[in-house]
Each structure stands twice: as C-alpha cells, then as structure tokens.
Amino acid sequence: MVMVMSSYVLIGKVCGTHGIKGEIKINSNHELKEQIFIPNFRLYFGPNKIEEKIITYRHHKTYEMVTLEGYNNINEVLKYKNQNVYVKREDLTIKDYLLTDLLDYEIIENNIVLGKVLNVIPNGSNILLEVNGPKHFYIPKVNDYIEKIDIASKKIYVKNVGGLML
C-alpha cells in the first residue's frame, strides 16, 4: 500500500507584522522549526500557497519573526496577515512522521476503536493526542500509553487509557 501525503505541511499562521520594514510575526508550534526558520528556506502563504523566501529570522517572545525576499515595507506584507503558512514536505527531513500526520488516526485498545485523533497538542514536555469518539479525552504520547503507531493503516494502538476517559 502506497500512502500519499499532502505535499504541503501547515506550520503556522501569520498573526501580524512588526515595525515598518516588513517583518512578519508567525505563530508556530511546529516540531521542526529549527529546519524551517532559517535564511533561504521557502515558505508558502495562504490558500494559493504563494512562495516566498526567508531573508532573516529571529525568535521574539512566542513568535517566529521573518523578513521575506523583496519586501522592505510593512504595507507590502500586510496581505499575508491572518494567512496560514506552509512548507513543502519534501523540504523537511522527517524521521518517521510528523505529528500532524497523526490527525484522523484511529485509536485502538484491545481491538476496540476508541475514537480518532482530533488534534495534536504540544503541552510543555509532553505531546497530547486529543481523541474524539464516544468519549472525548486526551492521551499523552508516551510509552506508558502508546504501544504502536501504524503509519500504513493510520492506527495508533494504546494501552491503559481507561483512566484517561472521564
């Protein structure tokens, strides 16, 4: 079975600008930020995936601040405000999968489907899988609860999650 994944990966959203020289603020909690937010890396903006190249990058408070090639005025980058930001999957070095790939995976314990992954939430030192099924609950992505992630069948096999379902 060949699995085709989207060629674009959502990595954040433009939440504003900074200063008058065209620097944009991106809200991103993507797991591979260190690969993405570097000079000359290509970002894709909005539903039409408009390609832009990063010229400068810095982290400020909770934001990733970038300037883009060819822009040096706030008025030129306002078009990207509130737009989603993507990268091409092929531009990333991915070990097995991205956390966002786990969306819609079935959660299975003892051959019973408990629901599907609705959201993946970085929570400090842990990552939580938000599960929606007959019950709505969260599973920490740790070995105490996750037995196996089967990429080919889009299933996550879990154990000991009864206490998490309130």
Secondary structure as a PSIPRED ss2 file (coil, helix, strand):
# PSIPRED VFORMAT (PSIPRED V4.0)

   1 M C   1.000  0.000  0.000
   2 V C   1.000  0.000  0.000
   3 M C   1.000  0.000  0.000
   4 V C   1.000  0.000  0.000
   5 M C   1.000  0.000  0.000
   6 S C   1.000  0.000  0.000
   7 S C   1.000  0.000  0.000
   8 Y E   0.000  0.000  1.000
   9 V E   0.000  0.000  1.000
  10 L E   0.000  0.000  1.000
  11 I E   0.000  0.000  1.000
  12 G E   0.000  0.000  1.000
  13 K E   0.000  0.000  1.000
  14 V E   0.000  0.000  1.000
  15 C E   0.000  0.000  1.000
  16 G E   0.000  0.000  1.000
  17 T E   0.000  0.000  1.000
  18 H E   0.000  0.000  1.000
  19 G C   1.000  0.000  0.000
  20 I C   1.000  0.000  0.000
  21 K C   1.000  0.000  0.000
  22 G C   1.000  0.000  0.000
  23 E E   0.000  0.000  1.000
  24 I E   0.000  0.000  1.000
  25 K E   0.000  0.000  1.000
  26 I E   0.000  0.000  1.000
  27 N E   0.000  0.000  1.000
  28 S C   1.000  0.000  0.000
  29 N C   1.000  0.000  0.000
  30 H C   1.000  0.000  0.000
  31 E C   1.000  0.000  0.000
  32 L C   1.000  0.000  0.000
  33 K H   0.000  1.000  0.000
  34 E H   0.000  1.000  0.000
  35 Q H   0.000  1.000  0.000
  36 I H   0.000  1.000  0.000
  37 F C   1.000  0.000  0.000
  38 I C   1.000  0.000  0.000
  39 P C   1.000  0.000  0.000
  40 N C   1.000  0.000  0.000
  41 F C   1.000  0.000  0.000
  42 R E   0.000  0.000  1.000
  43 L E   0.000  0.000  1.000
  44 Y E   0.000  0.000  1.000
  45 F E   0.000  0.000  1.000
  46 G C   1.000  0.000  0.000
  47 P C   1.000  0.000  0.000
  48 N C   1.000  0.000  0.000
  49 K C   1.000  0.000  0.000
  50 I E   0.000  0.000  1.000
  51 E E   0.000  0.000  1.000
  52 E E   0.000  0.000  1.000
  53 K E   0.000  0.000  1.000
  54 I E   0.000  0.000  1.000
  55 I E   0.000  0.000  1.000
  56 T E   0.000  0.000  1.000
  57 Y E   0.000  0.000  1.000
  58 R E   0.000  0.000  1.000
  59 H E   0.000  0.000  1.000
  60 H E   0.000  0.000  1.000
  61 K C   1.000  0.000  0.000
  62 T C   1.000  0.000  0.000
  63 Y E   0.000  0.000  1.000
  64 E E   0.000  0.000  1.000
  65 M E   0.000  0.000  1.000
  66 V E   0.000  0.000  1.000
  67 T E   0.000  0.000  1.000
  68 L E   0.000  0.000  1.000
  69 E C   1.000  0.000  0.000
  70 G C   1.000  0.000  0.000
  71 Y C   1.000  0.000  0.000
  72 N C   1.000  0.000  0.000
  73 N C   1.000  0.000  0.000
  74 I H   0.000  1.000  0.000
  75 N H   0.000  1.000  0.000
  76 E H   0.000  1.000  0.000
  77 V H   0.000  1.000  0.000
  78 L H   0.000  1.000  0.000
  79 K H   0.000  1.000  0.000
  80 Y H   0.000  1.000  0.000
  81 K C   1.000  0.000  0.000
  82 N C   1.000  0.000  0.000
  83 Q C   1.000  0.000  0.000
  84 N E   0.000  0.000  1.000
  85 V E   0.000  0.000  1.000
  86 Y E   0.000  0.000  1.000
  87 V E   0.000  0.000  1.000
  88 K E   0.000  0.000  1.000
  89 R H   0.000  1.000  0.000
  90 E H   0.000  1.000  0.000
  91 D H   0.000  1.000  0.000
  92 L C   1.000  0.000  0.000
  93 T C   1.000  0.000  0.000
  94 I C   1.000  0.000  0.000
  95 K C   1.000  0.000  0.000
  96 D C   1.000  0.000  0.000
  97 Y C   1.000  0.000  0.000
  98 L C   1.000  0.000  0.000
  99 L H   0.000  1.000  0.000
 100 T H   0.000  1.000  0.000
 101 D H   0.000  1.000  0.000
 102 L H   0.000  1.000  0.000
 103 L C   1.000  0.000  0.000
 104 D C   1.000  0.000  0.000
 105 Y C   1.000  0.000  0.000
 106 E E   0.000  0.000  1.000
 107 I E   0.000  0.000  1.000
 108 I E   0.000  0.000  1.000
 109 E E   0.000  0.000  1.000
 110 N C   1.000  0.000  0.000
 111 N C   1.000  0.000  0.000
 112 I E   0.000  0.000  1.000
 113 V E   0.000  0.000  1.000
 114 L E   0.000  0.000  1.000
 115 G E   0.000  0.000  1.000
 116 K E   0.000  0.000  1.000
 117 V E   0.000  0.000  1.000
 118 L E   0.000  0.000  1.000
 119 N E   0.000  0.000  1.000
 120 V E   0.000  0.000  1.000
 121 I E   0.000  0.000  1.000
 122 P E   0.000  0.000  1.000
 123 N E   0.000  0.000  1.000
 124 G C   1.000  0.000  0.000
 125 S C   1.000  0.000  0.000
 126 N E   0.000  0.000  1.000
 127 I E   0.000  0.000  1.000
 128 L E   0.000  0.000  1.000
 129 L E   0.000  0.000  1.000
 130 E E   0.000  0.000  1.000
 131 V E   0.000  0.000  1.000
 132 N E   0.000  0.000  1.000
 133 G C   1.000  0.000  0.000
 134 P C   1.000  0.000  0.000
 135 K C   1.000  0.000  0.000
 136 H E   0.000  0.000  1.000
 137 F E   0.000  0.000  1.000
 138 Y E   0.000  0.000  1.000
 139 I E   0.000  0.000  1.000
 140 P E   0.000  0.000  1.000
 141 K C   1.000  0.000  0.000
 142 V C   1.000  0.000  0.000
 143 N C   1.000  0.000  0.000
 144 D C   1.000  0.000  0.000
 145 Y C   1.000  0.000  0.000
 146 I E   0.000  0.000  1.000
 147 E E   0.000  0.000  1.000
 148 K E   0.000  0.000  1.000
 149 I E   0.000  0.000  1.000
 150 D E   0.000  0.000  1.000
 151 I C   1.000  0.000  0.000
 152 A C   1.000  0.000  0.000
 153 S C   1.000  0.000  0.000
 154 K C   1.000  0.000  0.000
 155 K E   0.000  0.000  1.000
 156 I E   0.000  0.000  1.000
 157 Y E   0.000  0.000  1.000
 158 V E   0.000  0.000  1.000
 159 K C   1.000  0.000  0.000
 160 N C   1.000  0.000  0.000
 161 V C   1.000  0.000  0.000
 162 G H   0.000  1.000  0.000
 163 G H   0.000  1.000  0.000
 164 L H   0.000  1.000  0.000
 165 M C   1.000  0.000  0.000
 166 L C   1.000  0.000  0.000
